[in-house]
Amino acid sequence: MNIKKVKAFLLTLVLTTFTFNFTIAQNSEALARFNVSETEGGYMISWTIKAGFSCYSVDVEHSTDGIYFTKIYTYPGICGGPGTNETYSYLHKSPHTGRNYYRMDMGNYGMSETLSVDFVDTSEKGYVIYPMPIDENSKIRFQQAYNDFSISILSFSGKIIYTEEGISGSVFNLGKLNLQQGTYHFVLSNGNLSYTGTFLKF
């Protein structure tokens, strides 16, 4: 075999290998189901391997922006079986407040689809503001629904710039206020309970 034929053979081999790996990376044929659900203590990530498939070192990956993912769990060993679908799960105990993204790295069987869920933890203060800093989608979410409460938004210097009364529910939409950049305080009260807090608008 002359040098030209050797080079052509090697180039064909490299291109074939690259295309093969790329195709596998887009395939998650081993998964029968991939699910993320909220539960007490965090989010339960569960996945079901189709009968006849076996996977080694399957990874659960997490992201807060849907772009950059980090590995949060590796299944210790081989998962899957020859005769029936097999289901596995992992509890993510420290999700990010706001939007969370999850996906599965199935090794030779490629990546799963990406799932997104919103996590809101109101247990510490009785409320949470997200996203933070404030944008057009930001909300104050309370631990429980209230009737007939009022809210006041104050500038950093303490000047009242917005008030609203007779509000009901567990969510107040901050994004609708079209606030200027700065630091703000809020006071929310329904006569029996009151909350105070600070937020930023960039």
Backbone torsions as a table, in degrees:
resi	resn	phi	psi	omega
1	MET	NA	125.1	-177.2
2	ASN	-78.4	173.9	-174.0
3	ILE	-63.2	-40.2	-179.6
4	LYS	-62.1	-41.6	-179.8
5	LYS	-67.3	-37.2	177.5
6	VAL	-62.7	-46.0	179.7
7	LYS	-61.7	-43.2	179.6
8	ALA	-63.5	-39.8	178.7
9	PHE	-64.0	-44.8	-179.5
10	LEU	-65.3	-40.9	179.1
11	LEU	-63.1	-43.2	177.5
12	THR	-61.5	-40.0	179.6
13	LEU	-64.2	-43.7	-179.9
14	VAL	-63.8	-46.9	-179.1
15	LEU	-63.8	-40.5	179.1
16	THR	-64.1	-43.1	179.5
17	THR	-63.7	-43.2	-179.2
18	PHE	-62.2	-46.3	-179.4
19	THR	-63.2	-39.8	179.9
20	PHE	-62.4	-47.5	-179.7
21	ASN	-64.8	-39.7	179.8
22	PHE	-63.6	-40.9	179.4
23	THR	-64.3	-42.6	179.0
24	ILE	-63.4	-38.8	-177.4
25	ALA	-62.6	-22.1	179.3
26	GLN	-94.4	2.4	-170.6
27	ASN	-111.8	134.6	174.8
28	SER	-130.5	47.4	-174.7
29	GLU	-64.7	-17.9	-179.1
30	ALA	-76.3	-16.5	-176.6
31	LEU	-88.5	126.1	170.6
32	ALA	-89.2	-30.4	-178.7
33	ARG	-159.4	143.8	174.8
34	PHE	-138.6	124.1	-171.2
35	ASN	-141.8	144.6	173.9
36	VAL	-126.6	125.5	-178.4
37	SER	-137.5	144.3	179.0
38	GLU	-75.2	138.6	177.5
39	THR	-145.8	171.2	179.4
40	GLU	-62.7	121.9	178.8
41	GLY	99.1	0.7	178.1
42	GLY	146.3	-144.7	178.6
43	TYR	-119.9	133.3	177.8
44	MET	-93.9	118.7	175.9
45	ILE	-100.4	122.1	-179.8
46	SER	-128.8	146.1	179.4
47	TRP	-143.2	146.3	-178.8
48	THR	-119.1	124.3	178.2
49	ILE	-90.2	132.2	179.7
50	LYS	-64.8	146.9	175.4
51	ALA	-57.1	136.1	179.2
52	GLY	95.6	-10.0	177.8
53	PHE	-107.1	147.8	172.7
54	SER	-136.2	136.9	-176.5
55	CYS	-127.8	146.7	-178.9
56	TYR	-121.1	135.1	178.3
57	SER	56.0	53.1	175.6
58	VAL	-71.9	133.0	-176.8
59	ASP	-109.7	141.2	167.8
60	VAL	-99.5	127.5	-178.3
61	GLU	-117.6	149.0	-175.0
62	HIS	-131.9	147.6	178.1
63	SER	-146.8	151.9	174.9
64	THR	-102.8	-5.6	179.9
65	ASP	-128.8	-3.4	-179.4
66	GLY	78.5	3.7	-178.8
67	ILE	-115.4	-55.1	-178.3
68	TYR	-100.5	118.2	-176.8
69	PHE	-111.0	147.9	173.5
70	THR	-125.9	148.3	179.3
71	LYS	-76.7	127.5	179.2
72	ILE	-113.9	-11.1	-179.9
73	TYR	-163.4	141.5	172.3
74	THR	-124.8	125.3	178.1
75	TYR	-67.2	126.6	-173.0
76	PRO	-81.7	85.1	177.2
77	GLY	128.8	-160.6	-178.2
78	ILE	-93.7	132.1	175.9
79	CYS	-117.0	150.5	-176.7
80	GLY	110.7	160.4	-179.7
81	GLY	-149.4	164.3	-174.8
82	PRO	-77.2	-29.4	-169.3
83	GLY	-105.1	-30.4	-175.2
84	THR	-137.5	161.3	172.5
85	ASN	-66.2	142.6	-179.8
86	GLU	-122.0	132.3	-177.3
87	THR	-110.9	140.0	-179.0
88	TYR	-133.8	161.5	-178.2
89	SER	-150.9	160.5	177.3
90	TYR	-147.5	136.5	179.0
91	LEU	-98.2	116.9	175.1
92	HIS	-88.4	107.8	-171.7
93	LYS	-86.8	-10.8	-176.3
94	SER	-131.8	60.2	176.7
95	PRO	-67.9	159.9	179.4
96	HIS	-80.3	138.0	175.4
97	THR	-66.3	122.2	-175.2
98	GLY	113.6	-145.3	-176.7
99	ARG	-81.2	130.6	176.5
100	ASN	-121.7	142.6	179.3
101	TYR	-120.8	138.1	179.3
102	TYR	-131.8	146.7	173.1
103	ARG	-152.6	163.7	179.5
104	MET	-111.2	133.2	170.2
105	ASP	-98.7	108.5	-173.9
106	MET	-93.1	19.3	179.0
107	GLY	66.2	-125.0	-178.8
108	ASN	-63.3	-17.0	-179.5
109	TYR	-95.5	10.1	171.6
110	GLY	83.0	-164.8	-176.2
111	MET	-98.7	150.1	172.4
112	SER	-79.5	176.0	168.3
113	GLU	-67.8	161.5	177.5
114	THR	-95.7	129.9	177.4
115	LEU	-109.6	144.9	179.5
116	SER	-125.6	142.6	178.0
117	VAL	-142.2	153.9	177.4
118	ASP	-103.0	127.3	180.0
119	PHE	-112.2	130.8	179.3
120	VAL	-130.6	117.5	179.7
121	ASP	-109.9	105.6	-178.9
122	THR	-101.6	5.8	-170.8
123	SER	-70.5	-30.7	-174.4
124	GLU	-74.3	-48.5	-175.1
125	LYS	-110.9	-9.5	-173.4
126	GLY	90.5	-5.9	177.2
127	TYR	-156.1	166.5	172.9
128	VAL	-148.3	144.7	176.4
129	ILE	-110.1	127.6	178.8
130	TYR	-155.6	151.3	-14.8
131	PRO	-65.2	160.6	178.8
132	MET	-133.9	128.5	2.5
133	PRO	-63.2	163.7	-172.4
134	ILE	-66.6	137.0	169.6
135	ASP	-135.5	-169.4	-174.5
136	GLU	-68.1	-11.6	-179.4
137	ASN	-104.9	2.9	-172.7
138	SER	-73.1	146.5	-178.2
139	LYS	-140.3	156.4	164.9
140	ILE	-102.4	119.8	178.5
141	ARG	-111.6	130.2	-177.4
142	PHE	-100.4	160.7	-175.9
143	GLN	-65.0	-27.8	178.3
144	GLN	-148.2	165.2	179.8
145	ALA	-78.5	141.5	178.8
146	TYR	-123.9	156.3	176.2
147	ASN	-110.7	140.4	172.0
148	ASP	54.7	54.1	174.3
149	PHE	-105.0	161.5	179.8
150	SER	-121.8	154.1	179.2
151	ILE	-134.9	141.5	174.6
152	SER	-126.1	133.6	175.5
153	ILE	-108.1	128.0	-177.5
154	LEU	-119.2	147.1	174.3
155	SER	-71.9	173.0	180.0
156	PHE	-59.0	-32.1	-179.3
157	SER	-82.0	-6.3	177.5
158	GLY	101.3	3.8	179.5
159	LYS	-78.3	130.6	178.5
160	ILE	-74.1	123.7	-178.6
161	ILE	-115.3	-10.8	178.3
162	TYR	-159.2	136.8	173.1
163	THR	-138.0	149.9	176.0
164	GLU	-151.3	139.0	-178.6
165	GLU	-123.6	167.2	176.0
166	GLY	69.0	31.8	-178.5
167	ILE	-89.6	140.5	176.6
168	SER	-127.8	152.6	177.5
169	GLY	116.8	-168.7	-177.8
170	SER	-116.3	5.0	-177.0
171	VAL	-136.5	135.8	171.2
172	PHE	-120.8	131.0	-176.1
173	ASN	-86.0	103.0	176.9
174	LEU	-74.4	-29.7	-175.2
175	GLY	-61.1	-24.5	-176.8
176	LYS	-73.8	-11.7	-172.3
177	LEU	-80.8	-16.6	-179.8
178	ASN	51.8	51.5	-178.4
179	LEU	-73.2	151.4	173.5
180	GLN	-77.1	166.5	177.8
181	GLN	-61.3	140.8	178.0
182	GLY	153.1	-174.4	177.6
183	THR	-105.9	133.8	-175.9
184	TYR	-130.1	155.6	173.2
185	HIS	-117.6	153.9	174.4
186	PHE	-134.2	150.6	174.7
187	VAL	-129.3	123.5	179.3
188	LEU	-123.6	133.3	-176.3
189	SER	-149.9	147.2	172.1
190	ASN	-123.9	19.8	179.8
191	GLY	96.4	-40.2	179.4
192	ASN	-99.4	-37.7	-179.1
193	LEU	-123.5	151.9	175.1
194	SER	-143.7	147.1	176.9
195	TYR	-127.0	143.3	173.3
196	THR	-130.6	148.9	-179.7
197	GLY	-166.0	176.9	-178.3
198	THR	-131.7	144.0	175.7
199	PHE	-145.6	164.9	-176.9
200	LEU	-116.1	144.9	171.7
201	LYS	-124.8	118.0	179.3
202	PHE	-94.0	NA	NA
